[in-house]
Amino acid sequence: MLYGLIGKKLLHSFSEKLFNEKFKGQFIYKLFEIDDVEEIKSLLMKEKHLKGFNVTIPYKVSIIPYLDKLDVVSSEIGAVNTVVVDNNKLYGYNTDAIGFENAYKHKLNLKHNIAIILGTGGSSRAIAYVLNKYKIKYLKVSRNKKEKNVISYLELPNYVKECTLIINTTPIGMFPAIDDIPPINEKTFINKPIVIDIIYNPQKTKLLKKAESYGCEIFNGFEMLKQQAIESWKIWGLVK
């Protein structure tokens, strides 16, 4: 049986290695790079044995119109990262939320004044869903202020005194562009917030290095990757 990952650029991904190390040839996991979400139709026609796939940047939201049904969580979040293919029907799920929660719940259980989420994409939506569950107030930061509770990077300094948690959900700093960093003021780290970057390649992004230099506790996204993968495997019926 065939499973895979769909995204635009997948050079950074560890998903294939993680999957194949776990199942050691029992199942096949492939990377499928597509330039437009519309290509999902031709991909499914070509890959007749595809039983399920993960979805990554930038298609976690735009893939939804191509799906036949969403589960309750992915419908509420408005983003999908796991799909089941069954009798030519596509069923969408979100394992980013539970993956994030399982990876970092020991830090989410702490008392937080306000969390700052960098980015407004599919991963950002899943993380906001979890923060709501833990009753953690949050603001999203983006260059494009189209959503509720979204501020610009220029406005971010107004909130740094209250900020106790920063989560980067953007691809800024991801391999191969490892010298990139989100455009945040260094004063953001003065009060030593916990900083989570859901990027896992490189292991320590420029953002995490900067935060660490200010004494912040830092976490990368590898544990989240593992936890969301396990949930995907459960949905596909590969593990219990």
DRENDO-1510 file (C-alpha; in Angstrom, 1 decimal, always signed):
<recs>
REC; n; res; u; v; w
REC; 1; MET; +0.0; +0.0; +0.0 .
REC; 2; LEU; +1.1; +3.5; -0.8 .
REC; 3; TYR; +1.1; +6.6; +1.4 .
REC; 4; GLY; +2.7; +10.0; +1.0 .
REC; 5; LEU; +3.2; +13.6; +1.6 .
REC; 6; ILE; +1.9; +16.4; -0.6 .
REC; 7; GLY; +3.4; +19.8; -0.7 .
REC; 8; LYS; +5.0; +22.4; -2.9 .
REC; 9; LYS; +8.6; +22.0; -1.8 .
REC; 10; LEU; +9.6; +19.0; +0.2 .
REC; 11; LEU; +13.4; +19.1; +0.3 .
REC; 12; HIS; +13.2; +19.8; +4.0 .
REC; 13; SER; +10.9; +17.0; +4.9 .
REC; 14; PHE; +11.8; +14.1; +7.3 .
REC; 15; SER; +8.4; +12.5; +6.9 .
REC; 16; GLU; +9.5; +9.8; +4.4 .
REC; 17; LYS; +12.5; +8.8; +6.6 .
REC; 18; LEU; +10.3; +8.7; +9.7 .
REC; 19; PHE; +7.6; +6.6; +8.1 .
REC; 20; ASN; +9.9; +4.1; +6.4 .
REC; 21; GLU; +12.0; +3.6; +9.5 .
REC; 22; LYS; +8.9; +2.8; +11.4 .
REC; 23; PHE; +7.3; +0.4; +9.0 .
REC; 24; LYS; +10.5; -1.0; +7.4 .
REC; 25; GLY; +9.1; -1.8; +3.9 .
REC; 26; GLN; +5.7; -3.0; +5.1 .
REC; 27; PHE; +4.2; +0.1; +3.4 .
REC; 28; ILE; +5.6; +2.7; +1.0 .
REC; 29; TYR; +5.7; +6.4; +1.7 .
REC; 30; LYS; +6.6; +8.8; -1.0 .
REC; 31; LEU; +7.0; +12.6; -1.4 .
REC; 32; PHE; +4.7; +14.2; -4.0 .
REC; 33; GLU; +5.7; +17.8; -4.9 .
REC; 34; ILE; +3.0; +19.7; -6.8 .
REC; 35; ASP; +3.0; +23.3; -8.0 .
REC; 36; ASP; -0.7; +23.8; -7.5 .
REC; 37; VAL; -3.3; +22.2; -5.4 .
REC; 38; GLU; -5.4; +21.5; -8.5 .
REC; 39; GLU; -2.8; +18.9; -9.4 .
REC; 40; ILE; -4.2; +16.6; -6.7 .
REC; 41; LYS; -6.7; +15.4; -9.2 .
REC; 42; SER; -4.1; +14.1; -11.7 .
REC; 43; LEU; -2.0; +12.7; -8.9 .
REC; 44; LEU; -4.8; +10.6; -7.6 .
REC; 45; MET; -5.5; +9.3; -11.1 .
REC; 46; LYS; -1.9; +8.4; -11.5 .
REC; 47; GLU; -1.3; +6.8; -8.1 .
REC; 48; LYS; -4.0; +4.3; -8.0 .
REC; 49; HIS; -2.6; +2.5; -4.9 .
REC; 50; LEU; -2.5; +5.7; -2.8 .
REC; 51; LYS; -4.4; +4.9; +0.5 .
REC; 52; GLY; -3.7; +8.1; +2.4 .
REC; 53; PHE; -1.4; +11.2; +2.5 .
REC; 54; ASN; -0.3; +14.0; +4.6 .
REC; 55; VAL; -0.5; +17.6; +3.5 .
REC; 56; THR; +2.0; +20.3; +4.2 .
REC; 57; ILE; +2.7; +23.9; +3.2 .
REC; 58; PRO; +1.0; +25.6; +1.4 .
REC; 59; TYR; -2.0; +23.3; +0.9 .
REC; 60; LYS; -3.5; +22.6; +4.3 .
REC; 61; VAL; -6.3; +25.0; +3.7 .
REC; 62; SER; -6.6; +25.1; -0.1 .
REC; 63; ILE; -7.0; +21.3; -0.3 .
REC; 64; ILE; -10.4; +21.4; +1.6 .
REC; 65; PRO; -12.6; +22.0; -1.5 .
REC; 66; TYR; -11.2; +18.8; -3.0 .
REC; 67; LEU; -12.2; +16.6; -0.1 .
REC; 68; ASP; -15.5; +14.8; +0.3 .
REC; 69; LYS; -15.8; +15.0; +4.0 .
REC; 70; LEU; -14.0; +16.5; +7.1 .
REC; 71; ASP; -14.0; +15.2; +10.6 .
REC; 72; VAL; -15.2; +17.5; +13.4 .
REC; 73; VAL; -11.7; +18.8; +14.4 .
REC; 74; SER; -10.4; +19.6; +11.0 .
REC; 75; SER; -13.8; +21.3; +10.2 .
REC; 76; GLU; -13.5; +23.5; +13.2 .
REC; 77; ILE; -9.8; +24.3; +12.6 .
REC; 78; GLY; -10.3; +25.0; +8.9 .
REC; 79; ALA; -7.2; +23.1; +7.9 .
REC; 80; VAL; -6.3; +19.5; +7.0 .
REC; 81; ASN; -3.0; +17.7; +7.1 .
REC; 82; THR; -4.1; +14.0; +6.9 .
REC; 83; VAL; -6.3; +12.5; +4.2 .
REC; 84; VAL; -7.7; +9.0; +3.9 .
REC; 85; VAL; -8.4; +7.7; +0.3 .
REC; 86; ASP; -11.2; +5.2; +0.3 .
REC; 87; ASN; -13.3; +4.1; -2.7 .
REC; 88; ASN; -12.3; +7.3; -4.6 .
REC; 89; LYS; -13.5; +9.4; -1.7 .
REC; 90; LEU; -11.2; +11.8; +0.2 .
REC; 91; TYR; -11.7; +12.2; +4.0 .
REC; 92; GLY; -9.8; +15.0; +5.8 .
REC; 93; TYR; -8.4; +15.1; +9.3 .
REC; 94; ASN; -6.1; +17.4; +11.3 .
REC; 95; THR; -3.4; +15.7; +13.4 .
REC; 96; ASP; -1.3; +19.0; +13.8 .
REC; 97; ALA; -3.5; +20.0; +16.7 .
REC; 98; ILE; -3.1; +16.8; +18.8 .
REC; 99; GLY; +0.6; +16.6; +17.6 .
REC; 100; PHE; +1.3; +20.1; +19.0 .
REC; 101; GLU; -0.6; +19.4; +22.2 .
REC; 102; ASN; +1.1; +16.0; +22.9 .
REC; 103; ALA; +4.5; +17.5; +22.1 .
REC; 104; TYR; +4.3; +20.6; +24.3 .
REC; 105; LYS; +1.5; +20.1; +26.8 .
REC; 106; HIS; +4.0; +20.3; +29.7 .
REC; 107; LYS; +4.5; +24.0; +28.7 .
REC; 108; LEU; +0.9; +24.7; +27.8 .
REC; 109; ASN; -0.2; +23.8; +31.3 .
REC; 110; LEU; +1.8; +26.7; +32.7 .
REC; 111; LYS; +0.2; +30.0; +33.4 .
REC; 112; HIS; +0.5; +32.2; +30.4 .
REC; 113; ASN; -0.4; +35.9; +29.9 .
REC; 114; ILE; -0.5; +35.9; +26.2 .
REC; 115; ALA; +0.9; +33.7; +23.3 .
REC; 116; ILE; +2.1; +35.1; +20.1 .
REC; 117; ILE; +1.7; +32.9; +17.0 .
REC; 118; LEU; +3.8; +33.9; +14.0 .
REC; 119; GLY; +1.9; +33.2; +10.8 .
REC; 120; THR; -1.8; +32.6; +9.9 .
REC; 121; GLY; -1.6; +29.5; +7.7 .
REC; 122; GLY; -3.0; +26.0; +8.4 .
REC; 123; SER; -0.5; +25.1; +11.2 .
REC; 124; SER; -1.3; +28.4; +12.9 .
REC; 125; ARG; -5.0; +27.5; +12.9 .
REC; 126; ALA; -4.3; +24.2; +14.5 .
REC; 127; ILE; -2.2; +25.7; +17.2 .
REC; 128; ALA; -4.8; +28.4; +17.9 .
REC; 129; TYR; -7.3; +25.6; +18.3 .
REC; 130; VAL; -5.1; +24.0; +21.0 .
REC; 131; LEU; -4.4; +27.4; +22.8 .
REC; 132; ASN; -8.2; +27.9; +23.0 .
REC; 133; LYS; -8.5; +24.5; +24.6 .
REC; 134; TYR; -6.0; +25.5; +27.2 .
REC; 135; LYS; -7.6; +28.9; +27.6 .
REC; 136; ILE; -4.4; +30.7; +26.6 .
REC; 137; LYS; -5.0; +34.1; +25.1 .
REC; 138; TYR; -3.2; +34.6; +21.8 .
REC; 139; LEU; -2.5; +37.0; +19.0 .
REC; 140; LYS; -1.4; +36.1; +15.5 .
REC; 141; VAL; +1.3; +38.1; +13.7 .
REC; 142; SER; +1.3; +38.5; +10.0 .
REC; 143; ARG; +2.3; +40.9; +7.2 .
REC; 144; ASN; -1.3; +40.6; +6.0 .
REC; 145; LYS; -4.0; +41.5; +8.7 .
REC; 146; LYS; -7.1; +39.8; +7.3 .
REC; 147; GLU; -8.2; +37.8; +10.3 .
REC; 148; LYS; -9.5; +38.6; +13.8 .
REC; 149; ASN; -6.8; +38.8; +16.5 .
REC; 150; VAL; -4.0; +39.4; +13.9 .
REC; 151; ILE; -1.4; +42.2; +14.4 .
REC; 152; SER; +1.4; +43.3; +12.2 .
REC; 153; TYR; +5.1; +42.7; +13.0 .
REC; 154; LEU; +5.4; +46.5; +13.5 .
REC; 155; GLU; +2.7; +46.3; +16.3 .
REC; 156; LEU; +4.4; +43.3; +18.0 .
REC; 157; PRO; +6.6; +45.4; +20.3 .
REC; 158; ASN; +3.4; +46.7; +22.0 .
REC; 159; TYR; +2.8; +43.2; +23.4 .
REC; 160; VAL; +6.2; +41.9; +24.4 .
REC; 161; LYS; +5.8; +42.8; +28.1 .
REC; 162; GLU; +2.8; +40.4; +28.3 .
REC; 163; CYS; +4.2; +37.7; +26.0 .
REC; 164; THR; +5.1; +34.4; +27.7 .
REC; 165; LEU; +5.0; +32.1; +24.7 .
REC; 166; ILE; +6.0; +32.5; +21.1 .
REC; 167; ILE; +5.2; +29.9; +18.4 .
REC; 168; ASN; +6.6; +30.2; +14.9 .
REC; 169; THR; +4.3; +28.5; +12.3 .
REC; 170; THR; +5.8; +30.1; +9.3 .
REC; 171; PRO; +8.4; +28.4; +7.0 .
REC; 172; ILE; +10.9; +31.3; +7.6 .
REC; 173; GLY; +14.2; +29.8; +8.5 .
REC; 174; MET; +13.4; +26.3; +7.2 .
REC; 175; PHE; +16.0; +24.4; +5.2 .
REC; 176; PRO; +17.5; +25.3; +2.7 .
REC; 177; ALA; +16.9; +29.0; +3.7 .
REC; 178; ILE; +18.4; +28.5; +7.2 .
REC; 179; ASP; +19.8; +32.1; +7.5 .
REC; 180; ASP; +16.3; +33.6; +7.4 .
REC; 181; ILE; +14.5; +34.7; +10.5 .
REC; 182; PRO; +11.0; +36.2; +11.1 .
REC; 183; PRO; +11.1; +40.0; +11.2 .
REC; 184; ILE; +10.6; +40.4; +15.0 .
REC; 185; ASN; +12.3; +43.0; +17.2 .
REC; 186; GLU; +15.0; +41.6; +19.5 .
REC; 187; LYS; +13.2; +43.2; +22.4 .
REC; 188; THR; +10.6; +40.5; +22.0 .
REC; 189; PHE; +12.9; +38.1; +24.0 .
REC; 190; ILE; +13.8; +40.4; +26.9 .
REC; 191; ASN; +11.2; +38.9; +29.3 .
REC; 192; LYS; +12.4; +35.4; +28.3 .
REC; 193; PRO; +9.2; +33.9; +26.8 .
REC; 194; ILE; +9.1; +30.2; +25.9 .
REC; 195; VAL; +9.9; +29.9; +22.1 .
REC; 196; ILE; +8.6; +27.1; +20.0 .
REC; 197; ASP; +9.5; +26.9; +16.3 .
REC; 198; ILE; +7.6; +24.1; +14.6 .
REC; 199; ILE; +10.3; +23.8; +12.0 .
REC; 200; TYR; +12.5; +20.7; +12.6 .
REC; 201; ASN; +15.0; +21.2; +9.8 .
REC; 202; PRO; +17.4; +22.7; +10.8 .
REC; 203; GLN; +17.3; +21.4; +14.4 .
REC; 204; LYS; +17.9; +24.9; +15.7 .
REC; 205; THR; +16.6; +27.7; +13.5 .
REC; 206; LYS; +18.1; +31.2; +13.5 .
REC; 207; LEU; +15.0; +32.3; +15.5 .
REC; 208; LEU; +15.7; +29.6; +18.2 .
REC; 209; LYS; +19.4; +30.6; +18.3 .
REC; 210; LYS; +18.5; +34.2; +18.9 .
REC; 211; ALA; +15.9; +33.3; +21.5 .
REC; 212; GLU; +18.4; +31.1; +23.3 .
REC; 213; SER; +21.0; +33.8; +23.4 .
REC; 214; TYR; +18.5; +35.9; +25.5 .
REC; 215; GLY; +18.0; +33.0; +27.9 .
REC; 216; CYS; +14.7; +31.8; +26.5 .
REC; 217; GLU; +13.7; +28.1; +26.8 .
REC; 218; ILE; +13.4; +26.8; +23.2 .
REC; 219; PHE; +11.8; +23.9; +21.4 .
REC; 220; ASN; +11.9; +22.8; +17.8 .
REC; 221; GLY; +9.2; +21.0; +15.8 .
REC; 222; PHE; +10.6; +17.5; +15.7 .
REC; 223; GLU; +8.5; +16.1; +18.6 .
REC; 224; MET; +5.4; +17.7; +17.0 .
REC; 225; LEU; +6.3; +16.0; +13.7 .
REC; 226; LYS; +6.6; +12.6; +15.4 .
REC; 227; GLN; +3.4; +13.0; +17.4 .
REC; 228; GLN; +1.2; +14.1; +14.5 .
REC; 229; ALA; +2.7; +11.3; +12.4 .
REC; 230; ILE; +1.6; +8.7; +15.0 .
REC; 231; GLU; -1.9; +10.1; +14.9 .
REC; 232; SER; -1.9; +9.9; +11.1 .
REC; 233; TRP; -0.8; +6.3; +11.3 .
REC; 234; LYS; -3.7; +5.6; +13.7 .
REC; 235; ILE; -6.2; +7.2; +11.2 .
REC; 236; TRP; -4.8; +5.1; +8.4 .
REC; 237; GLY; -5.2; +2.0; +10.5 .
REC; 238; LEU; -1.4; +1.2; +10.5 .
REC; 239; VAL; -1.0; +1.3; +14.3 .
REC; 240; LYS; -3.4; +1.1; +17.2 .
</recs>
